[in-house]
């Protein structure tokens, strides 16, 4: 896992307390630093999954929350919601120069066509 988002859930149970949010961010930052992540590259988002606050649209329940900001090799990015944080994740590059690896999920025997393997290309490419 190279990228991380921390969604701090159940903020509605603390009545959207800014102090509690900052306390959790501080504790979590210390922990993720110990396991090898840089807290500056992590988005911290206060949410209420039950009410849907700060998940897709920004919530009016936390006027103190100005949004998250993170720094990556690609540059700085910022946003206010969990969806913004998910959208800011950089997709992993597929190693197309390596040999073909296609783990099989299933094999179908179709009459008149033959055996059809089904899987996902992990590395390499398939040419028609």
QUIWOQUI-V167723 format. One line per field, one symbol per residue. ss: DSSP state (a for helix, b for strand, c for the rest). psi: psi as a letter, one per 40 degrees, with the letter a starting at -180 (. if undefined). A space follows every 10 residues. Layout:
ss: ???
psi: ???
This chain:
ss: ccccbbbbcc aaaacccaaa aaaaaaaaaa aaaaccccaa acbbbbcbcc ccbccccccc cccccccbbb bbccbbbbbc caaaaaaccc cccccccccc bbbbbbbbbb cccbbbbbbb bbbccccc
psi: hdiihhhhif dddeffhddd dddddddddd ddddeeihde ehhhhhihdd eeheddiiie egddheiihi hideaiiiad iddddddehh iihhgeeiih hghhdihhhh hedahhihah hdiaihh.
